[in-house]
Amino acid sequence: MMLSGKVALVTGAAQGLGRAYALALSEAGATVVASSRSMGSPEPGGATLAETVRLSVEMGCPVHPAVCDVGSEEQINRTVDETIANFGRIDILVNNAGTYPAHYSTVFSDPMVWTTEIWQKYFAINVIGPYMTMRAVAPHMKAQGSGSIINVSSSAGRMRGLEPDDLAHHNMMGYAASKAALDQLSDYFATELKPWNIAVNAICPGTVITGAWRSVPADVVEAVRNSGTATEATPEVVAPYILHLATQTASGLSGRILSVADYPNWS
């Protein structure tokens, strides 16, 4: 299989895109360590790491769970150390864990009253967490002389020209700022790790209906689902582009901010 012998670490793998990434990589032959803040219980349709494991077993490609909060440097280092101890290497890192705004929450409706705590949460999870995870895996990838790091970003980081009455103008401000920072971080690490043949790319998945949409009214979700512009997070949908990036080194595709909408015309 394409990734036979490779070891992948996927953060935020309890649901949605993270789950789909973990399952797709495992189906392709990689040994996958799937992490999330807690295990939860294996309930069909549940947003839990235990359910990700259950699905992987059902599919015949079991993943290995790891409880890890990317807001904790100690837990990140422990998860990376345990992955190395158990499997000897890390070839692929998918930094998927992130925090997303509750679109219809009044907390986000006025950007002039955002608290320090709100900003700290966005940057702790969406920027500092990925940084610490990349920092933790880098020595092991350097020792191997290869690796691929995939940071899950968003086109929100490049939004321009929004109207004042557009919900995204207010509610997405912190998320967009943190994803713009993640893009810059990806570019820096691509340059920093190039001498060791390690690829670093940021990917913008587009509109994907995941558990992050829980706060959105059902009629809005249904409209998006029927719009033809949204996708469901499934292994089949994500496999082509996540596997394409997983096989990259610095001599291939690296230092890019890539939109799934442009796949397969990446260069």
N, C-alpha and C positions, 0 to 999 in steps of 0.2 A: 504494500500500500504506500501511497505518496509520502506519508510521514512516519513510516515504520522506523523505530529506533530513536525518534525524537521525543523530547519531554516538553510539555507546555504547561504554563501556569496562567490561569484565567481568573481575574478578580471579578467580583460582582456577578457570580454565576448562578445565583438562586432563581433567576427568572429572566424573561425577555431575551435581549440580545446576548447577555453573558451566558445564559444557558444554551442558546443556540450556537454560539461560538464554541463552547466546551464540547457539545455533542458532535458538531461538525469536525472538529479537530480529532476527537476520539474515533469517529467513524473512519477518518483518513489514516488511522494507524498510530497516532501519537499517544503516548502516555500522558494523560491530562490530570493535573491537579486543579480542581475547581474550588474556588474559595468564596465565602460570604461571611457576614457577621455572625450568623448562627445557623444551626442545622435545621431547626423546625421539624415538622413531621411530613412523611411522604403521603400527601393527599393529592389525588388527581386534580390537576388544574391549580395546585397551590404554588405560591411564590416562595418556595423554600429550597435550600440546598439539598435536603433529603429527597425532595421530589425530583431534582435534577439527577441525583444518583439513581433513583428508582427508574427513571426514564432511560438512563444510559444502560442499566442492566437489562431492561426490557428490549433495548435495541441491539444488545449483544456487544456493546463497547463500553464497559464500565469505566467511570471516572473515579478519581480519588478525592474525597472531600477534605477541605481544610477550613477550619473556622478562623477567619481573619478579618479584622476591622481595619480598613486601609487608613483610618484616622489615627491608628496606633503604630508608631515606629517599631515598638517592641514586637507586636504581633506580625508585622510585615517581615521583620528579620527572622523571627522564629519560623514562619511559614517557608521562607526561602531556604533556611538552614535545614529544615525537615525534608524539603523536596530534594535537596542535594544529598542528604544522608540516605534517603530511601531510593533514589533513582540515579544519582551520580552526576546529573547535569541538568541544565535548563536551556533549551534551544529556542523556545518561543515564549514571549511574555505578551499577554493581552491585558492591557490596563483598561478594563471596562467599568469598574465600580465608579459610581458618581452619584451626586445628588442633583435633583431636578426640581424646579419650582412647582408648587401647587397652583396651576393656572388661575383657578377661580377663587383663590384665597385672598381676603382683603388685606392680609399681612403684606402682600407684594404690590398692592394697587397704587401706592404713593411712594415713588423712589426717594423722596426727600425725608422719609421717616424710617428708612431702613436702619436697623441696629447693627452695632459692631458684631454681635453674635451671628446675624444672618450672613454677613460678609465672611466671617471667619469660617463658618461651616462650608460655604461654597469653595473657598480656596483650600481649606484643610482636606476636603475629600476629592475635589476635582483637579487640584494642582499639586499640593504637597504630597498627597498619597501616591499619585503616579511617580512623582520625583523620587520618593523614598523607595518605591518598589524597583524602579530602574536602577537606582544606586545600589540596591541590595543584590540584584542579579548581575550587574555589570562585571564584577570580578570573575564570576564563573563563566560568563560568555567570553570574556577576554582570554581566559585560560584555554578555552576551546578554540579560539580564533574564528568564531562565527556565532550567529544568532540573529533573531528577528524580534524587534519590539514594536508592538502595534498599540498605539494610544487611541482610544475611541473618543473622538472629538465631536464637533457639531458645526453645521453651517451657521448656527446662531452666533458663533464667534466672529462671523464676517458679515452679519446683517447690517445693512445701511438703509437710510432713507425711510424709516418707519414713521408713520403718522402718529401724532400725540394720542389719538383715540384708539390706536391699535393696542390690544391687550399685550402683545409681545413687547411693545415699547417700554412698558413698565415692568411687567412680571418677569421678563427674561433677562433683565439687566445684569444681575449677578451671575446667572448661568452663562450668559454670553461672554461676560468679561473673563470668567474662569476658563472657558473653552478657548478664548483667544490666547490666554496665557499658556494653556496646554499646547497649543499649536507652536508657540515660540519655544517652549521647553523641548518639544519634539525636534525642532530644527537644530537647537543647540546640541542635544544629545546625538543627533545624526552626525554632526561634525566631530564631536568629542570621541565617539566610538568607531569612527570610520577606520582608523589604523588597525583595528582588530577585526575588520570585516563584518561588523555588526550593523544590520539595517535598522533604522528607526523611522517609522512613518506614523502619521496621524490620519485617521479615517473618519469621514462624515457619513453616517449611514442614511441620512435623510429621514423622512417621516415614517417611523416604525411604531406600530401599536403594541405597547408593552404595559407592564404593571404601573409604569410611571404615569399612565393616563387615568389612574383611579379617581383623581379629583375632578376629572372633566365630566360634565353631564353626559348621560348615555346617548342622547340625541345627537350631540356634537361628535362623539366617538363614532357613532353609526354613519354620520355624514362623511367623516374623514375616511372611514373604512370603504365607503362606496364611491369615493372620489376618483379612484384610479391612481392616486398619487401616493398612497400609503401601502406599506407591506406589513405582513405579520412576521414576527421573529421566529423563524423555524430554521432547523439545520440546513434544509434544502435551499432556502433563500440565501443564507449567509455563506454557504460553503464555497462558492466560486471565488469570492473576493477575499475571504479570510484565509483560505488555503493558498491563494496566490501570494498574499503578503507573508504568510508563515514560511514560505520557501525562499524568501529573499535574503540576500546578504548585502553588504555595503557596495559590492561590485555590481549589484543589480538596481532594484528600485529602493531608494532611500532618501530621506530628507524631504519628503513630500507631504502635502496636505491633500488627501485624495477623497473625492466624492464618489460614493457608490453609484450615483446616477451616471457617471462617466465611464464606469467599468463596462466592457473590458478594454477600453481605449486609454489605458494608463500608460504613461511613458516617462 
